[in-house]
Amino acid sequence: MSIFLTPEEVAELTGIRRGCKGKSREQRQATALKSMGVPHYINAAKRPIVARAAIEGSAAALAKSNAPAVEAWEPVMH
């Protein structure tokens, strides 16, 4: 398994599989990734590159952010 998402996985993540209105698929994917807050790079071929760890890390962070807040324990003074 590569440390980067495949072009097919980037298409699945963004929901964008082709260009439209004068923009290439890669341009539209980069715009979608930016709006989703997914860290990515644009390589020399103008293709968005997403590190697999960025997605896995985002999922872990999301799970933590949805967890109920735990209040600090304080002793009861009598």
Phi and psi restraints in degrees (range 20) as a CNS / XPLOR table:
assign (resid 1 and name C) (resid 2 and name N)
       (resid 2 and name CA) (resid 2 and name C) 1.0 -75.0 20.0 2
assign (resid 2 and name N) (resid 2 and name CA)
       (resid 2 and name C) (resid 3 and name N) 1.0 156.2 20.0 2
assign (resid 2 and name C) (resid 3 and name N)
       (resid 3 and name CA) (resid 3 and name C) 1.0 -78.3 20.0 2
assign (resid 3 and name N) (resid 3 and name CA)
       (resid 3 and name C) (resid 4 and name N) 1.0 -8.9 20.0 2
assign (resid 3 and name C) (resid 4 and name N)
       (resid 4 and name CA) (resid 4 and name C) 1.0 -114.3 20.0 2
assign (resid 4 and name N) (resid 4 and name CA)
       (resid 4 and name C) (resid 5 and name N) 1.0 149.4 20.0 2
assign (resid 4 and name C) (resid 5 and name N)
       (resid 5 and name CA) (resid 5 and name C) 1.0 -66.2 20.0 2
assign (resid 5 and name N) (resid 5 and name CA)
       (resid 5 and name C) (resid 6 and name N) 1.0 145.4 20.0 2
assign (resid 5 and name C) (resid 6 and name N)
       (resid 6 and name CA) (resid 6 and name C) 1.0 -75.1 20.0 2
assign (resid 6 and name N) (resid 6 and name CA)
       (resid 6 and name C) (resid 7 and name N) 1.0 162.9 20.0 2
assign (resid 6 and name C) (resid 7 and name N)
       (resid 7 and name CA) (resid 7 and name C) 1.0 -56.5 20.0 2
assign (resid 7 and name N) (resid 7 and name CA)
       (resid 7 and name C) (resid 8 and name N) 1.0 -34.7 20.0 2
assign (resid 7 and name C) (resid 8 and name N)
       (resid 8 and name CA) (resid 8 and name C) 1.0 -66.9 20.0 2
assign (resid 8 and name N) (resid 8 and name CA)
       (resid 8 and name C) (resid 9 and name N) 1.0 -38.6 20.0 2
assign (resid 8 and name C) (resid 9 and name N)
       (resid 9 and name CA) (resid 9 and name C) 1.0 -69.5 20.0 2
assign (resid 9 and name N) (resid 9 and name CA)
       (resid 9 and name C) (resid 10 and name N) 1.0 -36.5 20.0 2
assign (resid 9 and name C) (resid 10 and name N)
       (resid 10 and name CA) (resid 10 and name C) 1.0 -64.7 20.0 2
assign (resid 10 and name N) (resid 10 and name CA)
       (resid 10 and name C) (resid 11 and name N) 1.0 -39.7 20.0 2
assign (resid 10 and name C) (resid 11 and name N)
       (resid 11 and name CA) (resid 11 and name C) 1.0 -63.2 20.0 2
assign (resid 11 and name N) (resid 11 and name CA)
       (resid 11 and name C) (resid 12 and name N) 1.0 -41.0 20.0 2
assign (resid 11 and name C) (resid 12 and name N)
       (resid 12 and name CA) (resid 12 and name C) 1.0 -65.9 20.0 2
assign (resid 12 and name N) (resid 12 and name CA)
       (resid 12 and name C) (resid 13 and name N) 1.0 -43.3 20.0 2
assign (resid 12 and name C) (resid 13 and name N)
       (resid 13 and name CA) (resid 13 and name C) 1.0 -62.9 20.0 2
assign (resid 13 and name N) (resid 13 and name CA)
       (resid 13 and name C) (resid 14 and name N) 1.0 -44.8 20.0 2
assign (resid 13 and name C) (resid 14 and name N)
       (resid 14 and name CA) (resid 14 and name C) 1.0 -86.9 20.0 2
assign (resid 14 and name N) (resid 14 and name CA)
       (resid 14 and name C) (resid 15 and name N) 1.0 -22.9 20.0 2
assign (resid 14 and name C) (resid 15 and name N)
       (resid 15 and name CA) (resid 15 and name C) 1.0 79.9 20.0 2
assign (resid 15 and name N) (resid 15 and name CA)
       (resid 15 and name C) (resid 16 and name N) 1.0 12.0 20.0 2
assign (resid 15 and name C) (resid 16 and name N)
       (resid 16 and name CA) (resid 16 and name C) 1.0 -114.8 20.0 2
assign (resid 16 and name N) (resid 16 and name CA)
       (resid 16 and name C) (resid 17 and name N) 1.0 119.3 20.0 2
assign (resid 16 and name C) (resid 17 and name N)
       (resid 17 and name CA) (resid 17 and name C) 1.0 -117.2 20.0 2
assign (resid 17 and name N) (resid 17 and name CA)
       (resid 17 and name C) (resid 18 and name N) 1.0 -6.7 20.0 2
assign (resid 17 and name C) (resid 18 and name N)
       (resid 18 and name CA) (resid 18 and name C) 1.0 -154.9 20.0 2
assign (resid 18 and name N) (resid 18 and name CA)
       (resid 18 and name C) (resid 19 and name N) 1.0 164.3 20.0 2
assign (resid 18 and name C) (resid 19 and name N)
       (resid 19 and name CA) (resid 19 and name C) 1.0 -75.3 20.0 2
assign (resid 19 and name N) (resid 19 and name CA)
       (resid 19 and name C) (resid 20 and name N) 1.0 166.9 20.0 2
assign (resid 19 and name C) (resid 20 and name N)
       (resid 20 and name CA) (resid 20 and name C) 1.0 -163.6 20.0 2
assign (resid 20 and name N) (resid 20 and name CA)
       (resid 20 and name C) (resid 21 and name N) 1.0 143.3 20.0 2
assign (resid 20 and name C) (resid 21 and name N)
       (resid 21 and name CA) (resid 21 and name C) 1.0 53.9 20.0 2
assign (resid 21 and name N) (resid 21 and name CA)
       (resid 21 and name C) (resid 22 and name N) 1.0 44.9 20.0 2
assign (resid 21 and name C) (resid 22 and name N)
       (resid 22 and name CA) (resid 22 and name C) 1.0 80.2 20.0 2
assign (resid 22 and name N) (resid 22 and name CA)
       (resid 22 and name C) (resid 23 and name N) 1.0 1.7 20.0 2
assign (resid 22 and name C) (resid 23 and name N)
       (resid 23 and name CA) (resid 23 and name C) 1.0 -108.8 20.0 2
assign (resid 23 and name N) (resid 23 and name CA)
       (resid 23 and name C) (resid 24 and name N) 1.0 141.5 20.0 2
assign (resid 23 and name C) (resid 24 and name N)
       (resid 24 and name CA) (resid 24 and name C) 1.0 -74.4 20.0 2
assign (resid 24 and name N) (resid 24 and name CA)
       (resid 24 and name C) (resid 25 and name N) 1.0 163.9 20.0 2
assign (resid 24 and name C) (resid 25 and name N)
       (resid 25 and name CA) (resid 25 and name C) 1.0 -56.1 20.0 2
assign (resid 25 and name N) (resid 25 and name CA)
       (resid 25 and name C) (resid 26 and name N) 1.0 -43.8 20.0 2
assign (resid 25 and name C) (resid 26 and name N)
       (resid 26 and name CA) (resid 26 and name C) 1.0 -65.1 20.0 2
assign (resid 26 and name N) (resid 26 and name CA)
       (resid 26 and name C) (resid 27 and name N) 1.0 -38.6 20.0 2
assign (resid 26 and name C) (resid 27 and name N)
       (resid 27 and name CA) (resid 27 and name C) 1.0 -63.9 20.0 2
assign (resid 27 and name N) (resid 27 and name CA)
       (resid 27 and name C) (resid 28 and name N) 1.0 -44.1 20.0 2
assign (resid 27 and name C) (resid 28 and name N)
       (resid 28 and name CA) (resid 28 and name C) 1.0 -66.1 20.0 2
assign (resid 28 and name N) (resid 28 and name CA)
       (resid 28 and name C) (resid 29 and name N) 1.0 -39.0 20.0 2
assign (resid 28 and name C) (resid 29 and name N)
       (resid 29 and name CA) (resid 29 and name C) 1.0 -64.3 20.0 2
assign (resid 29 and name N) (resid 29 and name CA)
       (resid 29 and name C) (resid 30 and name N) 1.0 -43.2 20.0 2
assign (resid 29 and name C) (resid 30 and name N)
       (resid 30 and name CA) (resid 30 and name C) 1.0 -61.1 20.0 2
assign (resid 30 and name N) (resid 30 and name CA)
       (resid 30 and name C) (resid 31 and name N) 1.0 -40.6 20.0 2
assign (resid 30 and name C) (resid 31 and name N)
       (resid 31 and name CA) (resid 31 and name C) 1.0 -63.5 20.0 2
assign (resid 31 and name N) (resid 31 and name CA)
       (resid 31 and name C) (resid 32 and name N) 1.0 -43.1 20.0 2
assign (resid 31 and name C) (resid 32 and name N)
       (resid 32 and name CA) (resid 32 and name C) 1.0 -64.9 20.0 2
assign (resid 32 and name N) (resid 32 and name CA)
       (resid 32 and name C) (resid 33 and name N) 1.0 -43.3 20.0 2
assign (resid 32 and name C) (resid 33 and name N)
       (resid 33 and name CA) (resid 33 and name C) 1.0 -61.5 20.0 2
assign (resid 33 and name N) (resid 33 and name CA)
       (resid 33 and name C) (resid 34 and name N) 1.0 -41.7 20.0 2
assign (resid 33 and name C) (resid 34 and name N)
       (resid 34 and name CA) (resid 34 and name C) 1.0 -62.6 20.0 2
assign (resid 34 and name N) (resid 34 and name CA)
       (resid 34 and name C) (resid 35 and name N) 1.0 -44.9 20.0 2
assign (resid 34 and name C) (resid 35 and name N)
       (resid 35 and name CA) (resid 35 and name C) 1.0 -68.3 20.0 2
assign (resid 35 and name N) (resid 35 and name CA)
       (resid 35 and name C) (resid 36 and name N) 1.0 -26.6 20.0 2
assign (resid 35 and name C) (resid 36 and name N)
       (resid 36 and name CA) (resid 36 and name C) 1.0 -83.0 20.0 2
assign (resid 36 and name N) (resid 36 and name CA)
       (resid 36 and name C) (resid 37 and name N) 1.0 -9.7 20.0 2
assign (resid 36 and name C) (resid 37 and name N)
       (resid 37 and name CA) (resid 37 and name C) 1.0 77.1 20.0 2
assign (resid 37 and name N) (resid 37 and name CA)
       (resid 37 and name C) (resid 38 and name N) 1.0 22.5 20.0 2
assign (resid 37 and name C) (resid 38 and name N)
       (resid 38 and name CA) (resid 38 and name C) 1.0 -89.9 20.0 2
assign (resid 38 and name N) (resid 38 and name CA)
       (resid 38 and name C) (resid 39 and name N) 1.0 119.2 20.0 2
assign (resid 38 and name C) (resid 39 and name N)
       (resid 39 and name CA) (resid 39 and name C) 1.0 -63.4 20.0 2
assign (resid 39 and name N) (resid 39 and name CA)
       (resid 39 and name C) (resid 40 and name N) 1.0 135.5 20.0 2
assign (resid 39 and name C) (resid 40 and name N)
       (resid 40 and name CA) (resid 40 and name C) 1.0 -156.1 20.0 2
assign (resid 40 and name N) (resid 40 and name CA)
       (resid 40 and name C) (resid 41 and name N) 1.0 166.3 20.0 2
assign (resid 40 and name C) (resid 41 and name N)
       (resid 41 and name CA) (resid 41 and name C) 1.0 -124.5 20.0 2
assign (resid 41 and name N) (resid 41 and name CA)
       (resid 41 and name C) (resid 42 and name N) 1.0 154.1 20.0 2
assign (resid 41 and name C) (resid 42 and name N)
       (resid 42 and name CA) (resid 42 and name C) 1.0 -105.5 20.0 2
assign (resid 42 and name N) (resid 42 and name CA)
       (resid 42 and name C) (resid 43 and name N) 1.0 120.1 20.0 2
assign (resid 42 and name C) (resid 43 and name N)
       (resid 43 and name CA) (resid 43 and name C) 1.0 -83.2 20.0 2
assign (resid 43 and name N) (resid 43 and name CA)
       (resid 43 and name C) (resid 44 and name N) 1.0 -178.2 20.0 2
assign (resid 43 and name C) (resid 44 and name N)
       (resid 44 and name CA) (resid 44 and name C) 1.0 -64.1 20.0 2
assign (resid 44 and name N) (resid 44 and name CA)
       (resid 44 and name C) (resid 45 and name N) 1.0 -23.9 20.0 2
assign (resid 44 and name C) (resid 45 and name N)
       (resid 45 and name CA) (resid 45 and name C) 1.0 -86.6 20.0 2
assign (resid 45 and name N) (resid 45 and name CA)
       (resid 45 and name C) (resid 46 and name N) 1.0 9.0 20.0 2
assign (resid 45 and name C) (resid 46 and name N)
       (resid 46 and name CA) (resid 46 and name C) 1.0 66.5 20.0 2
assign (resid 46 and name N) (resid 46 and name CA)
       (resid 46 and name C) (resid 47 and name N) 1.0 27.6 20.0 2
assign (resid 46 and name C) (resid 47 and name N)
       (resid 47 and name CA) (resid 47 and name C) 1.0 -105.4 20.0 2
assign (resid 47 and name N) (resid 47 and name CA)
       (resid 47 and name C) (resid 48 and name N) 1.0 135.1 20.0 2
assign (resid 47 and name C) (resid 48 and name N)
       (resid 48 and name CA) (resid 48 and name C) 1.0 -70.2 20.0 2
assign (resid 48 and name N) (resid 48 and name CA)
       (resid 48 and name C) (resid 49 and name N) 1.0 131.5 20.0 2
assign (resid 48 and name C) (resid 49 and name N)
       (resid 49 and name CA) (resid 49 and name C) 1.0 -114.7 20.0 2
assign (resid 49 and name N) (resid 49 and name CA)
       (resid 49 and name C) (resid 50 and name N) 1.0 125.5 20.0 2
assign (resid 49 and name C) (resid 50 and name N)
       (resid 50 and name CA) (resid 50 and name C) 1.0 -118.6 20.0 2
assign (resid 50 and name N) (resid 50 and name CA)
       (resid 50 and name C) (resid 51 and name N) 1.0 125.0 20.0 2
assign (resid 50 and name C) (resid 51 and name N)
       (resid 51 and name CA) (resid 51 and name C) 1.0 -72.0 20.0 2
assign (resid 51 and name N) (resid 51 and name CA)
       (resid 51 and name C) (resid 52 and name N) 1.0 134.2 20.0 2
assign (resid 51 and name C) (resid 52 and name N)
       (resid 52 and name CA) (resid 52 and name C) 1.0 -56.5 20.0 2
assign (resid 52 and name N) (resid 52 and name CA)
       (resid 52 and name C) (resid 53 and name N) 1.0 -37.0 20.0 2
assign (resid 52 and name C) (resid 53 and name N)
       (resid 53 and name CA) (resid 53 and name C) 1.0 -62.2 20.0 2
assign (resid 53 and name N) (resid 53 and name CA)
       (resid 53 and name C) (resid 54 and name N) 1.0 -30.1 20.0 2
assign (resid 53 and name C) (resid 54 and name N)
       (resid 54 and name CA) (resid 54 and name C) 1.0 -64.5 20.0 2
assign (resid 54 and name N) (resid 54 and name CA)
       (resid 54 and name C) (resid 55 and name N) 1.0 -36.7 20.0 2
assign (resid 54 and name C) (resid 55 and name N)
       (resid 55 and name CA) (resid 55 and name C) 1.0 -77.0 20.0 2
assign (resid 55 and name N) (resid 55 and name CA)
       (resid 55 and name C) (resid 56 and name N) 1.0 -45.0 20.0 2
assign (resid 55 and name C) (resid 56 and name N)
       (resid 56 and name CA) (resid 56 and name C) 1.0 -63.9 20.0 2
assign (resid 56 and name N) (resid 56 and name CA)
       (resid 56 and name C) (resid 57 and name N) 1.0 -39.8 20.0 2
assign (resid 56 and name C) (resid 57 and name N)
       (resid 57 and name CA) (resid 57 and name C) 1.0 -65.5 20.0 2
assign (resid 57 and name N) (resid 57 and name CA)
       (resid 57 and name C) (resid 58 and name N) 1.0 -39.3 20.0 2
assign (resid 57 and name C) (resid 58 and name N)
       (resid 58 and name CA) (resid 58 and name C) 1.0 -64.6 20.0 2
assign (resid 58 and name N) (resid 58 and name CA)
       (resid 58 and name C) (resid 59 and name N) 1.0 -38.9 20.0 2
assign (resid 58 and name C) (resid 59 and name N)
       (resid 59 and name CA) (resid 59 and name C) 1.0 -65.0 20.0 2
assign (resid 59 and name N) (resid 59 and name CA)
       (resid 59 and name C) (resid 60 and name N) 1.0 -40.7 20.0 2
assign (resid 59 and name C) (resid 60 and name N)
       (resid 60 and name CA) (resid 60 and name C) 1.0 -66.5 20.0 2
assign (resid 60 and name N) (resid 60 and name CA)
       (resid 60 and name C) (resid 61 and name N) 1.0 -41.2 20.0 2
assign (resid 60 and name C) (resid 61 and name N)
       (resid 61 and name CA) (resid 61 and name C) 1.0 -65.4 20.0 2
assign (resid 61 and name N) (resid 61 and name CA)
       (resid 61 and name C) (resid 62 and name N) 1.0 -39.3 20.0 2
assign (resid 61 and name C) (resid 62 and name N)
       (resid 62 and name CA) (resid 62 and name C) 1.0 -64.0 20.0 2
assign (resid 62 and name N) (resid 62 and name CA)
       (resid 62 and name C) (resid 63 and name N) 1.0 -42.6 20.0 2
assign (resid 62 and name C) (resid 63 and name N)
       (resid 63 and name CA) (resid 63 and name C) 1.0 -61.3 20.0 2
assign (resid 63 and name N) (resid 63 and name CA)
       (resid 63 and name C) (resid 64 and name N) 1.0 -40.3 20.0 2
assign (resid 63 and name C) (resid 64 and name N)
       (resid 64 and name CA) (resid 64 and name C) 1.0 -68.4 20.0 2
assign (resid 64 and name N) (resid 64 and name CA)
       (resid 64 and name C) (resid 65 and name N) 1.0 -39.3 20.0 2
assign (resid 64 and name C) (resid 65 and name N)
       (resid 65 and name CA) (resid 65 and name C) 1.0 -69.2 20.0 2
assign (resid 65 and name N) (resid 65 and name CA)
       (resid 65 and name C) (resid 66 and name N) 1.0 -24.1 20.0 2
assign (resid 65 and name C) (resid 66 and name N)
       (resid 66 and name CA) (resid 66 and name C) 1.0 -89.4 20.0 2
assign (resid 66 and name N) (resid 66 and name CA)
       (resid 66 and name C) (resid 67 and name N) 1.0 -6.4 20.0 2
assign (resid 66 and name C) (resid 67 and name N)
       (resid 67 and name CA) (resid 67 and name C) 1.0 -72.3 20.0 2
assign (resid 67 and name N) (resid 67 and name CA)
       (resid 67 and name C) (resid 68 and name N) 1.0 145.6 20.0 2
assign (resid 67 and name C) (resid 68 and name N)
       (resid 68 and name CA) (resid 68 and name C) 1.0 -64.8 20.0 2
assign (resid 68 and name N) (resid 68 and name CA)
       (resid 68 and name C) (resid 69 and name N) 1.0 145.2 20.0 2
assign (resid 68 and name C) (resid 69 and name N)
       (resid 69 and name CA) (resid 69 and name C) 1.0 -69.2 20.0 2
assign (resid 69 and name N) (resid 69 and name CA)
       (resid 69 and name C) (resid 70 and name N) 1.0 138.5 20.0 2
assign (resid 69 and name C) (resid 70 and name N)
       (resid 70 and name CA) (resid 70 and name C) 1.0 -105.4 20.0 2
assign (resid 70 and name N) (resid 70 and name CA)
       (resid 70 and name C) (resid 71 and name N) 1.0 123.4 20.0 2
assign (resid 70 and name C) (resid 71 and name N)
       (resid 71 and name CA) (resid 71 and name C) 1.0 -79.7 20.0 2
assign (resid 71 and name N) (resid 71 and name CA)
       (resid 71 and name C) (resid 72 and name N) 1.0 148.3 20.0 2
assign (resid 71 and name C) (resid 72 and name N)
       (resid 72 and name CA) (resid 72 and name C) 1.0 -67.4 20.0 2
assign (resid 72 and name N) (resid 72 and name CA)
       (resid 72 and name C) (resid 73 and name N) 1.0 142.6 20.0 2
assign (resid 72 and name C) (resid 73 and name N)
       (resid 73 and name CA) (resid 73 and name C) 1.0 -79.4 20.0 2
assign (resid 73 and name N) (resid 73 and name CA)
       (resid 73 and name C) (resid 74 and name N) 1.0 136.0 20.0 2
assign (resid 73 and name C) (resid 74 and name N)
       (resid 74 and name CA) (resid 74 and name C) 1.0 -131.2 20.0 2
assign (resid 74 and name N) (resid 74 and name CA)
       (resid 74 and name C) (resid 75 and name N) 1.0 137.6 20.0 2
assign (resid 74 and name C) (resid 75 and name N)
       (resid 75 and name CA) (resid 75 and name C) 1.0 -69.6 20.0 2
assign (resid 75 and name N) (resid 75 and name CA)
       (resid 75 and name C) (resid 76 and name N) 1.0 149.4 20.0 2
assign (resid 75 and name C) (resid 76 and name N)
       (resid 76 and name CA) (resid 76 and name C) 1.0 -90.2 20.0 2
assign (resid 76 and name N) (resid 76 and name CA)
       (resid 76 and name C) (resid 77 and name N) 1.0 126.1 20.0 2
assign (resid 76 and name C) (resid 77 and name N)
       (resid 77 and name CA) (resid 77 and name C) 1.0 -92.6 20.0 2
assign (resid 77 and name N) (resid 77 and name CA)
       (resid 77 and name C) (resid 78 and name N) 1.0 127.1 20.0 2
